[in-house]
Each structure stands twice: as structure tokens, then as C-alpha cells.
Amino acid sequence: MRLRAGRLVSCANGDRIRLSVKARRIELLVDDAELKRRAAGATHAREMPARGYAKLYAKEILGADEGCDFAFLRPQ
């Protein structure tokens, strides 16, 4: 199983972002041409860890828009 990478994986030091707590959004304020240039030279896909805390983290941690918590700790 491969982990998916979103737009923020191409974020570099000094890039501007827009954060909206109300809208629950994080936007990377970098033009598409620059993101394509970065993506062309990057290797994003990583193998899922086989076991241990690294596997638990990779499988269960929610994204920033969902609170960066373990999925199994959300209220039912």
C-alpha cells in the first residue's frame, strides 16, 4: 500500500500559506507552475511501514483539516 501525498507535500521553507480555521482549510499560496516544477524532481510515494507505531501513525492519523488526531479516537 502506498501513502498518498497532497499539495502541502510540495511546501518549502518560506512559502506562504492561508489558514482558515472557520472554513477548516489550509491553502498553499504557490502558483501551479512552481508546484509542477517541484513535483517533477520529487519522490513522494513511500511504502507503508510494516508494523509498530510508524504503521499505526501512517494508517490512523487524520489530516490537519480533521484535527491531526488518531481516527479511532473520534466520537462515534
N, C-alpha and C positions, 0 to 999 in steps of 0.2 A: 504494500500500500504506500502511495506517495502522498506527502503533505502538500496541500495547495497553498500558493502564495498570492496575496492580494497586492494592491497598488502600493501599500506602505512598505513593502519589502524593498522597493527601489528608492526609498527615502535615504538621503545622505545628510551628513552634518551640515547645518546651515540652511537647509531647505525650510521654506515657510509652510506652515500648516494652518488650517482653520478648524477650530474646535467649537462645536455647538452642543452644549450639554442638553439644552431644551430639545433639540432635534435628534440627539444621540448620534452625532456624526463627527467624523474626523476626515478632513479633506486635505490632500497633498496638493499644494499650490505650485506645481511644476508643470510646464507645458508638455503636451504629448510627445513632441519630437525628442525632447530630452529624456523622457521616460523610455522611449523606444531605443535610444542610443544606449542607455544604461542596461536595459534588458538584453540587448544583443551580446553584451560581454559578460553577462552574469549566469551563474548556475544556481538556480533556486530550489530545484527539487531535491529533497532529502529522503532517505529511506526512513520508514517508521522504526523507532527503536524496538528491539525485540522484547524487552522486559524492563521491570523496575519502575522507578519514579519517572524516568525520561519517557517511557511509554505512556504512563498514566497522564503525564502533563500534555504530551502531544495529542492524546486522544480526547481528553476531557476538558481542557481549559477553553473557556469561551473567549470570544473576541472582545475588544475594547468596547464595542457598542452594546455588549451584553454584560459588562461588568467585570471581565477578566477573572472570573471565578471558576471553580470546578462545575461542570454541567450537572453532576449528580447532587449538588448542594442547592439547586434552585427549588423553590417551593413547588409542590405538585399542584 
